[in-house]
Each structure stands twice: as C-alpha cells, then as structure tokens.
C-alpha cells in the first residue's frame, strides 16, 4: 500500500491517501519511498484546506506524514555523519547538529530555525529556501554552500566560514549582513558581477637564470587552504579553488610575467618583471596598492607572519619593508652590494636576507638597521629560512668552482654556525624546515636531500625534465638531512 501511495503521489494522484488512514508503519515506508517535496506540498494543501474540504482520513494521514518528516527538537544528532544525504523539506527546528557532517547534503526547504549548528560541516550544501533564522552557526563551515532565498535573520555567524558560498536573494537583518564572516561569500544582490578571462598560460615555466634574474615562487595557498593563487606568464594571477581548481577570479594589472605570489589572510602580494608589487583583495579582486620597487623587476617578496609588513629586494641590493595597510615604505635598508635573492621574516621582528655576493644579513624591523652580517658562504645565497620556533636559521648557497652548494644551520641568537651539510652536486635553490623543526630539505638542480644533522634520503627527479629543474645539463637529485648523525643513510 505504501509503495502504491508513493507511486500515485508521483503522478499527482492521492486516492489512497484520501481513502483511509495509513498505519504508522505504512507512513514510515511511504515517507522513505515518496519524494519529500511532494509530500510536504500535499501535507500543506490538506492541513490548510478549510472546514470539510478534505476528509478525516486525509487529515489524519497528513498529520502523521508531517510528524514523520519532522525531526524531534530533543533529537541528538551531534557528530552525525549525513554527508551527501537528501534531507530536503525536513523539520530540524531546534535540533542539535553540533559537529555533524552535512557536506554536500541537500537541505532544500529544510527548517533549521533555532538549530544548533556549531562546528557543523555544511561545505557544498544546498540550502535553497532553508529557514536558518536564529540558528547558531558558530564555527560552522559553509564554504561553497548555496543559499537561494534562505532566511538568515537572527543567525549567529561567529567564526563561521563562507568561502565561495553563494547567497542569492537571502533574507538577512542588518547584524547578519554586516558580519565580517560573510566577507568571503558572493552575495546577490549587493555585490558587483565582473566578467573575467582565465590567463592564457598559467604558471612561469622556467627557473633561475641571469636573463630572468629570478627564483620563481609563483604559487601560494591561502592560510586556510581554500584558495590557490598562481602567477602567469602574461602578467595575470589566477585565483582558483584548491580542491577542484575551479577559477574564482583573475587578477590583472601587471605588465610582465608574475613570478612571485604570496598569500596572507585578507591580502595577496604579487611581484612581476614590470618592477612592481601589487597588493590585492582576494575577495573582490581589487588592487589595493601598487608598489613601484625597481625598473628591472622585483626579486624576493616576503610577508611577515601577521601579514602587516612586506619585504622586497631588488637588483641594486636595496631591501624595502612596506606597510601592507597603507602601501607606504616603513624602512629602506641599503647594505647589500649585489642583487638580493632571498628574504624571510622571523621571530621577534627580525628579517633575514641573502644576496648574489655570498652575504647574509639580519635586520631589526623596529629600527631598520642591520644587526649582523654573516660571511662564509660560497657563491650566491639563493635561500634562507628560519626554523619554526625561530631559534635556528638555514642558508643555501651556490657552491664554489666545481663544487655543489652547501646547507648551513646557524643559531639565531648569536649567528653561530652549528652545521654544514654537503652532498649536493649542484647549486641549492630551495630549502625549508620540516614543521617539527628537524628536517630542512634543500633542492639543487634536480636533486633534493633531507637533513637532520645528516642526509636521510637522496631523491632524484626525472633526467632531462625541464619541469623538475631549470636546465638539462645538470644531475637531477633532491634531499632532506639527519642533524644528529651528519651521515647519509640512504641513497636510492
């Protein structure tokens, strides 16, 4: 009977529902088989009908079906795994869905008024015509969610995430409309719609060379990992979703290839061969500031941890620190006598820089003065990095004639040299510390060695592959190192 009643409802017929009251078991089966939107529509028609327009059997069935579609307010759905479920037209008013997983769920016409949705994952959920009035969405994730004609009046949005969410003709009060959490959502009406084109070629397809004069860093993730920004050969920057690569917008303004991209909360910095750094709003795509650095191009571009200061270096050896909010220079710091290849902010207001003449400098950001100059490198210093706790820093150089580059570990407090790691057969262009502070890997042309006092792995890339390294003339290997043994333990 339940199956036939569901089939009749799908055809717009209601004979069985009108003829006799269904048992509670039959109602359970019927609601599992029938389309919920059609059920809800029929229930409204019956219960809203005046007087004796419908019989008692139909009214009894409508009440039972309504109760079946409604989730009891005292239901405990905390942490429930409902990803991808179709929960449309259900009544969740007042229900506790704290930390539930509703990723990609369909909640069309769902009643979530007063529901507890603290920390709930609603990523990619469909919430068209959903009632979220007075819902507690504290720390909820609604990234990529779609809300068309939904009701958000009185909702609590503290700490919620709305990256790439679409709010179309949503009913909101002034407090919700002004919530900073909605700053990363697309709201219509209310936000301009801009047409844009993808870059003609994404990425900067070459590495270091004196003609290009760069160590490209054209890719950066946003702090939350939601977005990826990629600099391009034609001077544009593609901002796309990190999960699916779908284009969000294209930033346009540079007049030459973009080989430096850095991301911080609320701001993207890009450096190009046109000699400029641009600071962008990642939500609106507006260029906030245009910083003119050097006609021959910008070399390193580096944010501090808070994203309030930006350091740049140029071909003449000048290091400039900029105020991100105003776009004005805070310090102009001469001292290097060769092109500055690398710059990185560290703890306690320090800035570390390295240049083409084998010099490394430590700067005090409070005063703009150089507090230490460090010698002892062989050839250009291509990369410097602080350890996660800031107590150490690492440098990587070109190496002497006929020699590969060397990774050196220094103590930040007094710039004392602690370790020298040799083993690369080429120049070392890239290095970084492992998050636990133990392994600063270095990558030369095609080769990388992970270190922790000694080399722990020796990884080789594809011979002759231009994507793995800038030229085809070098050996092709990579490495992390082990700091306590200072011996290479594996060589594939």
GIRA-V425375 format. One record per residue. N is the residue number from 1. RES is the residue in one letter. OMEGA is omega in radians with two decimals (NA if undefined). NEAR is the number of other C-alpha atoms within 8 Angstrom. Layout:
[[N,RES,OMEGA,NEAR] [N,RES,OMEGA,NEAR]]
//
This chain:
[[1,X,-3.14,6] [2,X,-3.14,10] [3,X,-3.14,9] [4,X,3.10,8] [5,X,3.11,13] [6,X,3.10,12] [7,X,3.12,9] [8,X,-3.14,12] [9,X,3.13,12] [10,X,3.12,10] [11,X,-3.13,6] [12,X,3.13,6] [13,X,-3.02,7] [14,X,-3.00,9] [15,X,-3.11,8] [16,X,3.14,10] [17,X,-3.14,12] [18,X,-2.96,10] [19,X,-3.03,8] [20,X,3.10,8] [21,X,3.07,10] [22,X,3.05,9] [23,X,-3.14,6] [24,X,3.11,7] [25,X,3.11,7] [26,X,3.09,10] [27,X,3.11,14] [28,X,3.14,9] [29,X,-3.12,10] [30,X,-3.10,12] [31,X,3.08,13] [32,X,-3.05,6] [33,X,-3.02,9] [34,X,3.06,12] [35,X,-3.04,9] [36,X,3.13,10] [37,X,3.11,8] [38,X,3.09,10] [39,X,-3.09,12] [40,X,3.14,10] [41,X,-3.14,8] [42,X,3.11,9] [43,X,3.14,12] [44,X,-3.13,8] [45,X,-3.10,8] [46,X,-3.06,11] [47,X,3.11,9] [48,X,-3.11,6] [49,X,-3.10,8] [50,X,2.92,5] [51,X,-3.06,5] [52,X,-3.12,5] [53,X,3.07,6] [54,X,-3.12,9] [55,X,-3.12,8] [56,X,3.12,6] [57,X,3.12,11] [58,X,-3.13,14] [59,X,3.13,11] [60,X,3.10,9] [61,X,3.13,12] [62,X,3.13,12] [63,X,-3.12,10] [64,X,3.12,10] [65,X,3.10,12] [66,X,3.13,10] [67,X,-3.14,8] [68,X,3.14,10] [69,X,-3.10,10] [70,X,3.07,9] [71,X,-3.12,12] [72,X,-3.09,7] [73,X,-3.14,9] [74,X,3.13,7] [75,X,-3.14,8] [76,X,3.13,7] [77,X,3.12,10] [78,X,3.13,9] [79,X,-3.12,9] [80,X,-3.14,9] [81,X,-3.05,7] [82,X,-3.11,10] [83,X,3.08,9] [84,X,-3.11,9] [85,X,3.02,9] [86,X,-3.11,7] [87,X,-3.11,10] [88,X,3.05,11] [89,X,3.08,13] [90,X,3.12,13] [91,X,3.11,10] [92,X,-3.06,14] [93,X,3.11,11] [94,X,-3.07,11] [95,X,3.12,16] [96,X,3.11,13] [97,X,-3.12,15] [98,X,3.09,12] [99,X,3.09,12] [100,X,3.11,15] [101,X,3.12,12] [102,X,-3.14,15] [103,X,3.10,12] [104,X,3.11,12] [105,X,3.04,15] [106,X,-3.13,12] [107,X,-3.11,15] [108,X,3.14,12] [109,X,3.13,12] [110,X,3.10,15] [111,X,3.13,12] [112,X,-3.10,15] [113,X,3.14,12] [114,X,-3.12,12] [115,X,3.07,15] [116,X,-3.09,12] [117,X,-3.12,15] [118,X,3.13,12] [119,X,-3.12,13] [120,X,3.12,15] [121,X,3.12,12] [122,X,-3.11,15] [123,X,3.10,12] [124,X,-3.10,13] [125,X,3.04,15] [126,X,-3.07,12] [127,X,-3.14,15] [128,X,3.12,12] [129,X,3.12,12] [130,X,3.09,15] [131,X,3.11,12] [132,X,-3.13,15] [133,X,3.13,12] [134,X,3.10,12] [135,X,3.11,15] [136,X,-3.10,12] [137,X,-3.14,15] [138,X,3.11,12] [139,X,3.09,12] [140,X,3.13,15] [141,X,3.11,12] [142,X,3.11,15] [143,X,3.13,12] [144,X,3.10,12] [145,X,3.12,15] [146,X,3.13,12] [147,X,3.08,15] [148,X,-3.13,12] [149,X,3.06,12] [150,X,-3.13,14] [151,X,-3.14,12] [152,X,-3.09,15] [153,X,3.10,11] [154,X,-3.13,11] [155,X,3.08,12] [156,X,-3.03,10] [157,X,-3.03,13] [158,X,3.07,8] [159,X,-3.14,8] [160,X,-3.09,13] [161,X,-3.05,11] [162,X,-3.08,15] [163,X,3.09,10] [164,X,3.02,11] [165,X,3.13,15] [166,X,3.10,13] [167,X,-3.03,13] [168,X,3.11,10] [169,X,-3.13,10] [170,X,3.09,11] [171,X,-3.10,9] [172,X,2.97,11] [173,X,-3.05,9] [174,X,-3.10,6] [175,X,3.12,8] [176,X,-3.09,13] [177,X,-3.09,8] [178,X,-3.12,7] [179,X,-3.13,9] [180,X,-3.13,5] [181,X,-3.12,11] [182,X,-3.10,10] [183,X,-3.12,8] [184,X,3.12,10] [185,X,3.03,12] [186,X,-3.06,9] [187,X,3.11,10] [188,X,-0.07,9] [189,X,3.10,6] [190,X,3.11,5] [191,X,3.11,7] [192,X,3.09,4] [193,X,-3.11,4] [194,X,3.04,4] [195,X,3.14,4] [196,X,3.12,6] [197,X,3.02,5] [198,X,3.05,8] [199,X,-3.14,11] [200,X,3.08,5] [201,X,-3.08,7] [202,X,3.10,10] [203,X,3.09,10] [204,X,-2.86,12] [205,X,3.11,6] [206,X,-3.10,8] [207,X,-3.03,9] [208,X,3.03,10] [209,X,-3.08,7] [210,X,3.11,6] [211,X,3.11,4] [212,X,3.05,6] [213,X,-3.04,8] [214,X,2.86,11] [215,X,-2.96,10] [216,X,2.97,10] [217,X,-2.94,8] [218,X,-3.10,14] [219,X,3.11,12] [220,X,3.03,11] [221,X,2.94,13] [222,X,-3.06,12] [223,X,-3.12,8] [224,X,3.12,6] [225,X,-3.10,8] [226,X,-3.02,11] [227,X,3.07,11] [228,X,3.10,13] [229,X,-3.07,15] [230,X,3.06,13] [231,X,-3.00,19] [232,X,-3.11,17] [233,X,-3.07,13] [234,X,3.09,11] [235,X,3.12,14] [236,X,3.13,15] [237,X,3.11,13] [238,X,3.03,16] [239,X,-3.06,13] [240,X,3.07,12] [241,X,-3.11,12] [242,X,-3.08,10] [243,X,-3.06,5] [244,X,3.13,5] [245,X,-3.12,7] [246,X,-3.09,6] [247,X,3.06,10] [248,X,3.06,9] [249,X,3.04,10] [250,X,3.12,14] [251,X,-3.09,10] [252,X,-3.12,7] [253,X,3.10,6] [254,X,-3.13,12] [255,X,3.08,9] [256,X,-3.06,10] [257,X,-3.13,15] [258,X,-3.07,19] [259,X,3.09,16] [260,X,3.10,15] [261,X,3.09,17] [262,X,-3.03,13] [263,X,2.92,12] [264,X,-3.12,11] [265,X,3.06,7] [266,X,-3.12,7] [267,X,2.99,11] [268,X,3.05,12] [269,X,3.12,13] [270,X,3.09,14] [271,X,-3.07,16] [272,X,3.13,17] [273,X,3.07,13] [274,X,3.08,12] [275,X,-3.06,13] [276,X,2.91,16] [277,X,3.09,13] [278,X,3.09,13] [279,X,-2.99,13] [280,X,2.93,12] [281,X,-3.06,12] [282,X,-3.12,9] [283,X,-3.08,8] [284,X,-3.08,5] [285,X,-3.13,10] [286,X,3.04,8] [287,X,-3.10,9] [288,X,-3.09,8] [289,X,3.10,9] [290,X,-3.06,10] [291,X,3.13,8] [292,X,-2.99,7] [293,X,-3.09,11] [294,X,-3.09,10] [295,X,3.13,7] [296,X,3.09,8] [297,X,3.10,14] [298,X,3.14,18] [299,X,3.10,15] [300,X,3.01,13] [301,X,-3.00,16] [302,X,3.02,11] [303,X,2.86,14] [304,X,-3.03,11] [305,X,-3.09,6] [306,X,-3.11,7] [307,X,-3.14,11] [308,X,3.13,10] [309,X,3.12,11] [310,X,3.12,13] [311,X,3.06,14] [312,X,3.04,14] [313,X,-3.11,17] [314,X,-3.05,15] [315,X,-3.11,13] [316,X,3.14,9] [317,X,3.14,14] [318,X,3.03,13] [319,X,3.14,12] [320,X,3.08,12] [321,X,-3.04,12] [322,X,2.99,12] [323,X,-3.06,12] [324,X,-3.09,11] [325,X,-3.04,5] [326,X,-3.06,6] [327,X,-3.13,10] [328,X,3.10,7] [329,X,3.06,9] [330,X,3.11,8] [331,X,2.89,8] [332,X,-2.91,10] [333,X,3.05,9] [334,X,3.12,7] [335,X,3.04,6] [336,X,-3.13,11] [337,X,-3.14,7] [338,X,3.14,10] [339,X,3.11,13] [340,X,-3.08,19] [341,X,-2.99,16] [342,X,3.09,14] [343,X,3.13,17] [344,X,3.09,14] [345,X,3.12,13] [346,X,-3.10,11] [347,X,3.02,7] [348,X,3.04,4] [349,X,3.12,9] [350,X,3.03,11] [351,X,-3.12,12] [352,X,-3.12,14] [353,X,3.08,13] [354,X,-3.04,17] [355,X,-3.07,17] [356,X,-3.12,13] [357,X,3.07,10] [358,X,3.13,14] [359,X,3.00,14] [360,X,3.14,12] [361,X,3.03,12] [362,X,-3.06,12] [363,X,3.04,12] [364,X,-3.08,12] [365,X,3.11,9] [366,X,-3.07,5] [367,X,-3.06,5] [368,X,-3.13,10] [369,X,3.05,8] [370,X,-3.12,9] [371,X,3.07,8] [372,X,2.97,8] [373,X,-2.99,9] [374,X,3.09,8] [375,X,3.03,7] [376,X,3.13,5] [377,X,3.10,10] [378,X,-3.13,12] [379,X,-3.04,11] [380,X,3.03,14] [381,X,-3.04,20] [382,X,-3.10,16] [383,X,2.98,15] [384,X,3.11,16] [385,X,2.97,12] [386,X,2.99,14] [387,X,-3.10,11] [388,X,3.14,8] [389,X,3.06,8] [390,X,-3.10,10] [391,X,-3.14,9] [392,X,2.91,11] [393,X,-3.11,13] [394,X,3.07,13] [395,X,3.12,12] [396,X,-3.05,17] [397,X,-3.09,18] [398,X,-3.06,16] [399,X,-3.14,15] [400,X,3.14,9] [401,X,3.13,4] [402,X,-3.12,5] [403,X,3.03,8] [404,X,3.13,14] [405,X,-3.11,18] [406,X,2.98,15] [407,X,3.13,13] [408,X,3.11,12] [409,X,-3.07,12] [410,X,3.02,12] [411,X,-3.03,12] [412,X,-3.00,10] [413,X,-3.08,6] [414,X,-3.14,5] [415,X,3.10,9] [416,X,3.10,8] [417,X,-3.12,9] [418,X,-3.08,8] [419,X,2.96,9] [420,X,-3.11,9] [421,X,3.09,12] [422,X,3.14,8] [423,X,3.07,8] [424,X,3.13,13] [425,X,3.12,9] [426,X,3.10,13] [427,X,-3.13,12] [428,X,-3.05,19] [429,X,-3.02,14] [430,X,2.95,11] [431,X,3.09,13] [432,X,3.07,9] [433,X,2.95,14] [434,X,-3.14,9] [435,X,3.11,6] [436,X,3.07,7] [437,X,-2.98,10] [438,X,-2.97,11] [439,X,3.01,15] [440,X,-3.13,15] [441,X,3.03,16] [442,X,-3.13,17] [443,X,3.04,15] [444,X,-3.11,16] [445,X,3.09,16] [446,X,-3.10,16] [447,X,3.12,16] [448,X,-3.11,16] [449,X,3.08,19] [450,X,-3.05,17] [451,X,2.90,19] [452,X,-3.00,16] [453,X,3.05,13] [454,X,-3.10,15] [455,X,3.13,18] [456,X,3.07,16] [457,X,3.09,15] [458,X,-3.04,16] [459,X,3.11,12] [460,X,3.06,10] [461,X,-3.02,11] [462,X,3.11,8] [463,X,3.07,8] [464,X,-3.07,8] [465,X,-3.12,9] [466,X,3.11,9] [467,X,-3.13,7] [468,X,-3.10,10] [469,X,-2.98,11] [470,X,-3.10,10] [471,X,-3.12,8] [472,X,-3.03,9] [473,X,-3.00,5] [474,X,2.97,8] [475,X,-2.90,10] [476,X,-3.09,14] [477,X,-3.14,15] [478,X,3.10,16] [479,X,2.82,17] [480,X,-3.03,17] [481,X,3.14,19] [482,X,-2.86,17] [483,X,-3.06,12] [484,X,-3.08,7] [485,X,-3.13,8] [486,X,3.07,13] [487,X,3.09,9] [488,X,-3.06,11] [489,X,3.13,8] [490,X,3.01,8] [491,X,-3.14,7] [492,X,NA,5]]
//
